[in-house]
Amino acid sequence: MQKWDYMFERLKAYKEEFGTFTVKRDYADHVLHAWYIKQKLLYKHPELKMPQEHIDKLTAVGFYFGDGHKLREELIVQEWLELLKDAIANNEKIVQNQSYTYKGKKLGTWLIGISQANKKGKKLDIRKRIEETGFDYANTSRTVENVIARLIEDLYKAENPNKLDWRTRFFKHIKKKEKLDDKTIKDIEFAWEFHFHEKPVWGKMHPGTVDRTAEWKAYRKSEGRWFPITLTNGEPIKLHHWVKRKRESPRQMNRIKGKFTEHELNELKEAGFPV
C-alpha cells in the first residue's frame, strides 16, 4: 500500500473513532495531524497541484478542505436552526429571553445573541436563514407586557406575598404607566387589589426622605432592641426597610448619628450598625 493510501486509511479510522476528519493539534499521533494539514495546504497551493485521485477520495468520504473552525461554527448554526424548525413545527411559543429553553437547549439565548450581533452588522446571513424558517423576531421579543403577564401569573401562585418586594419586582420593568396598554394596566391593578386590598401606587412611593428616628427609638423602647425590626402582618414595613438601609450604609447612618446619646450609640454599635 502506498504511503498516501496508508495515511488515508488512518484518517478514516480517526473519523470512525471521533466522528470528524478534523485532527486536533494536540492529538497524540503527530504524523497524522501533519498529514491532515498537508492535504489542506496542498489543495489550496497556487503552484503545486494535488493529484485528482487524492481529491476524489477525500471528497468522497466528506473531507472538508476549508477552515475547520468555520466548519464547526456552521455545524453549530445548523443544529440551532434544526431545533428552531422543530419548535415551529410543534407550535411552540418561542420567546426571545435567556430563560426560554426548548428540549433542554437555551434557544432563547441563542436568538438574542444573533439579534445583538445583527445590531453590529454581524451574522446577518444567519439572521436571514432564521427568518427563512418562518421565525419572526418582531413578534417574539420580550416586551414589557410579556414580562408583566408572567409576573402577574407568579403573583397569583405566591403564598403570603410581600407587598414591597412585589412592588419592586413589578415596577423595575415599568418606567411610565402611560407606556403600558390598557389591558396590562387593568391586569396589574386587579391582581394588586386582589392580593393587597388596595390599588397599586404608580410612580414614587414617597416624595422625599422620611426621618424615622423617633419611630425607631419608640420601637427600641417597646421591644427592647434596635434590630431586627420584626414584622407582624407586614408592619411596620417602612421602618423595617429604613432601619435596614441604615445598617448597610455608613453614610446614611452618619446622617442621623447626632440624634442619639452616647449610650444609644454604643447599643447600636453592638447591634451591628456602622457608628
N, C-alpha and C positions, 0 to 999 in steps of 0.2 A: 504494500500500500504506500502511495506517495505521501510525503510529509504533509502536504496541504490537506489531503483527504483524511489523514490521521488526526490532524488538529480539528478538522471539520466535525469528525465523529465525537471528539472530546467536547466540542462546543454544544453539540446536540445533547450529549449526556448531561452537561451543565444545565441546559434548558429543562431537561426532564426532571432534574432534581430541584431547581429553584424557580421554575416557571417563567423564566425570562432569558433572553440571549445577552442581556447587559451584564458583562463580567465586572464585578466590583473591583475597584483599585486595590483594596486590601485583601482580595481573595488569595488564599494560600498558594494556588497554582499561578505563579507569576508569569510563567511561559504562556499559559492560555490567555491571560489578561493582555499581555503584549501582542499576541497574535490577533486577538479580537480588535484591539486598537489599530493594528496594522491594516486590517481589512477596510476599515472606515477611511483611513488616510489614503490608502491606495485607490479606493473608489473615487475619492474627490481630487486626486492629484491631477494637476493641469497637464503634465507631460507623460508620466508613467501610466500605462494602460493596464487595467486589471483584466485578466482573462475572462472572456464572456462566460465560459463554463462555470467559473467560480461565482460570478454574479448570478447566474441562473440558479445554481444550487442554494446559495444563501437566500435569494429571493423566494425560492420555492418553500423554504421552511419558515419564512416570516422574519428573516433577519432585517433589522432596521439600520439603515446606513446613516441616518441623521443623528442629531444630538440626543443622547439617551435621556437627558434631563427633560427635554421638551416632550419626548415620548411619554415619560411618566406623568408629566403635567396634563397631557392630552388624555391619558387613560383615566386620570382622576376626574377631569371635567366630564368625560363620557359617563363615568359612574354616577356623578351627581345628576346629569341630565336624564339618565335612565330612571333614577329614583324619582325625579320630578315628574317624568311622564307617568310613572306608576301611580304617584299620588293624584295626579289629574284624572287618570283613568278610573280611580276609585272614588272620585268626587270628594276628595279630601279638602277640607277648608284650610288652605295653605296661608300661613301668616309670616310676614317678614319681621321676626323678632328672635332674639337669642334663646328664648325659652321654647320655641317651637321645634319639635322633633317629629320625624316620620320614620317608622321602623327602626327606631333606636339611633337614627342619624340626625345631626343638627342641621337640617335642611334650611331652616330659617336663618341661621348664622351664615351659611354659605351664600344665600341670596342677598343678604345685607352686604357681605364682603364684595360681591360683584357690583352691587349698586354703588358702593363707596368708591370702588376703583373707577367706575364709569365717570364719576364727578371729576376725576383727574385725567380723563381722556384715555384710560387704560381698560383693557379687557372688553372693548366694545364688540368684538367678534363673538365673545361668549354671551354677551347681553342679547345679541341678535339670535343666537341659537336657542337661548332660553325662551325668548318671545315666540320663536317658531314652534315651540311645544304647545303654545296656547296659553302660557302663563302671562298674566297682565300685572306688571309691577304697580301700576296706578291704582288697581282695585284691591291690592293685598297688603299695602303698607300698614304699619301700626299707628292708626290715628289716635287722637286723644279720646274720641268716642269709644274706640275699641278697648282702650285701657280702662276707662271708667266703667264700661259694661262688665269687664272681668272683676273689677274691684267691688262693684255692687253685688255681683254673684258671690264673691268671697265673704262680703259683709253679712249676707243672709245666712251663710253657713257658720259664721263665727259664734262662739259661745261667750257670753259676757264681754262683748267688745268694749274696749276703752275708747271713749269719745275723742279725747285729744289725739291719741295715736292714729285713729281712723281719719281724723280731720287732716293730719299731716300726710297720710298716705294719699288721700284724695286730692288735696289742694297743691301738692307739689307738681301735679300734672296739669293744673288749671291756672293759667295766667290771668285771664279775664272771663267773667261769666258771659259777657256779650259774644265771645267767640264760640260758645257751645250752641249746638242746635237745641230747639225747644224740647224735643223728646228726652235728650240727655239731662237737661236741667230738671225736668219733671221727675225723671227716674231717680236722680240724686236726692231731690227733696222728699220724695215719697219714702225711699229707703231710710233716709236720715230720721224723718219723723217716726217711722215705724220702730226704729231701734232706740232712739234717744228722746223721743217725745217732745221734740222741738224742731223748728226749722233750722237748716244749716246757716251759719254765718258766712256770708260771701265777703271776701276781702279780708283786711286785717282784723284780728280779733280785738286788739287793743290799740287805741290811738297813740299811746305813748307808754313809757316805762312806769310801772306802778311800784312804789316803795312799800314792801310788806314787812318791814322790820318790826313794827308794833304788833302785827298779827303773829309774826314768828315768836316774839317774846311771850305773847299770850299763850301760844301753843306750848312753849317750854315750861311755863308756869303750870299749865293744865296737865301735861303729860309727863313732865319731869325729865325731858330730854330735848335736845336741839335737832337730832336726826336719828333715824329716818322719820319722815312725815308719813304716818300711817293713814291710808285712805279707807274711808267707810262709805260704801255706796258711791265711790268715785269722788268723794270730797274729803279734805279741801284740795282739789286737784291743782288750782292755781298756785297755792302756797307750795305744794309739793314740787312743782317744776321750778318755781322761783328759787327755792332753797337749794335744789339740786344744781342749778346753774351757778350759784354762789360757791358751792363746794368744789365745783370743777374748774372755776375760773378765779385765780388770784386777783385779776384786775377788777372783776365785778365785786369780789368780797372787799377789796380795798376801798371801794366807793362808800360802803356803809360801816366800815370799821370803826369810825369815830362815834358811832351811836351806841357802842357797847362799853360797859365798865371793864376794868381790868380782870375782875373775877369772871365775867361772862366771856371775855376773850380767851381766857385760859380753858374754860369749858369747851368753847368752840374748837380750840386747837386740839384738845383731847378727842373731840368727835371727828377729827379729820379735816377741818376747814383750814384753808391757807391764810392764817392770820399771824 
